[in-house]
Amino acid sequence: MMNRKIVIGTRASKLALWQAEWVKSELERLHPGIVVELNKIKTTGDKIVDVPLAKVGGKGLFVKEIEEAMLRGEADIAVHSMKDVPTEFPQGLHLAVICKREDPRDAFITRRGNPAGRPDIRSSAIPNFASLPQCAVIGTSSLRRSCQLLHARPDLKIEQLRGNLDTRLRKLDEGLFDAIILAAAGVKRLGWSDRITEILSTETSLPAIGQGAIGIECRMEDDINDLIAPLNDRDTSVCVVAERAFLKKLEGGCQVPIAAYARLQSDMLIMEGLVGNLAGDLIIKDSTEGKASDAESLGIRLAESLLARGAKNILDEVYGKCAPKINGDIAS
């Protein structure tokens, strides 16, 4: 029996709490007698709900306050959605664990029925992305998603969509959009799989770096590392390490659509990546494969290939028009 208390730092959204509660239950299962508590922390990203995140900063918005709580000793570990985690960490903190990945793809979700009192809203069901009517309105706050959707369908009208998953679904059902795009992992984890109209193929929408995976951050010198180590999933970790190396090499910034997805086949790692412009009319895409043991170098190599093929021009152009660089594509 272990007499130890662990405090998990987490955001307070339904999805963040689901993830933190899952880690809590796993730790209690692995270490009988341990006491695990949640410290719900409101991040800057949670406070800014009416402005596109690309205009105020990127990934650090959802982790900074939680990291500060760990450094002050108010939390022992932080549970994050991996797509929100920057590639650089404050001194003394590190990414200790990457848990088993859920579905990394994007979910295409259409409205349930016709909103009462809104005869102007299309009432016919939209069975899949290919069936979207001309000039359909799509809700997403992700530049990565909008770039790829516009590349496939330049006629689409992309509208900003912020808020937690339940808020986004409510806005859809109220008739503000014909469809919205969400990460399939979050929808499934919250038990809302029945709302998914279609899972988009990676050819249509390549996922965000780390999408679908849960990460655990902690202090580097803390013995907590040994307690949480069993939660690390080797296969997921290999794939996410490759994706994050790709992102770091590109110095993914405030307003650039960047995507990558790595997967394992036996001991071979297969990885795709892309960089696109905001309008979606230019996408630089490539793939690579190699040994899983070379995950980080494969991610770097793929990024270098895209840079050589024109991605550098896209990055330079966008960085010249926006705020100082931050890590990662936003609101994926």
TAZIKA-V312743 format. One record per backbone hydrogen bond with DSSP energy under -1.0 kcal/mol. NH is the residue of the N-H (numbers start at 1). CO is the residue of the C=O. If there is no record, write none. Layout:
BEGIN
nh | co
NH | CO
NH | CO
END
This chain:
BEGIN
nh | co
2 | 32
6 | 35
8 | 37
9 | 77
10 | 39
17 | 13
18 | 14
19 | 15
20 | 16
21 | 17
22 | 18
23 | 19
24 | 20
25 | 21
26 | 22
27 | 23
28 | 24
29 | 25
30 | 26
31 | 27
34 | 31
35 | 4
37 | 6
39 | 8
41 | 10
45 | 61
47 | 43
48 | 44
55 | 52
56 | 53
57 | 53
59 | 327
61 | 58
62 | 59
63 | 60
64 | 60
67 | 63
68 | 64
69 | 65
70 | 66
71 | 67
72 | 68
73 | 70
74 | 69
76 | 7
77 | 7
78 | 217
79 | 9
80 | 215
82 | 213
84 | 81
85 | 82
93 | 90
94 | 218
96 | 216
97 | 216
99 | 214
102 | 212
107 | 182
108 | 198
109 | 180
118 | 115
121 | 118
131 | 128
132 | 129
136 | 133
138 | 157
139 | 179
140 | 159
146 | 142
147 | 143
148 | 144
149 | 145
150 | 146
151 | 147
152 | 148
153 | 149
156 | 153
157 | 136
159 | 138
168 | 164
169 | 165
170 | 166
171 | 167
172 | 168
173 | 169
174 | 170
175 | 172
176 | 171
178 | 137
179 | 137
180 | 109
181 | 139
182 | 107
184 | 105
187 | 183
188 | 184
189 | 185
190 | 186
191 | 188
192 | 187
195 | 192
196 | 193
197 | 108
198 | 108
200 | 106
205 | 201
211 | 208
213 | 210
215 | 80
216 | 97
217 | 78
218 | 94
220 | 92
222 | 219
225 | 222
226 | 223
228 | 224
229 | 225
231 | 228
232 | 229
233 | 98
237 | 233
238 | 234
239 | 235
240 | 236
241 | 237
242 | 238
243 | 239
244 | 240
245 | 241
246 | 242
247 | 243
248 | 244
249 | 245
250 | 246
252 | 247
259 | 274
260 | 207
261 | 272
263 | 270
265 | 268
268 | 265
269 | 290
270 | 263
271 | 288
272 | 261
273 | 286
274 | 259
275 | 284
276 | 257
277 | 282
284 | 275
286 | 273
288 | 271
290 | 269
292 | 267
294 | 291
295 | 292
298 | 294
299 | 295
300 | 296
301 | 297
302 | 298
303 | 299
304 | 300
305 | 301
306 | 302
307 | 303
308 | 304
309 | 305
310 | 307
311 | 306
314 | 310
315 | 311
316 | 312
317 | 313
318 | 314
319 | 315
320 | 316
321 | 318
END
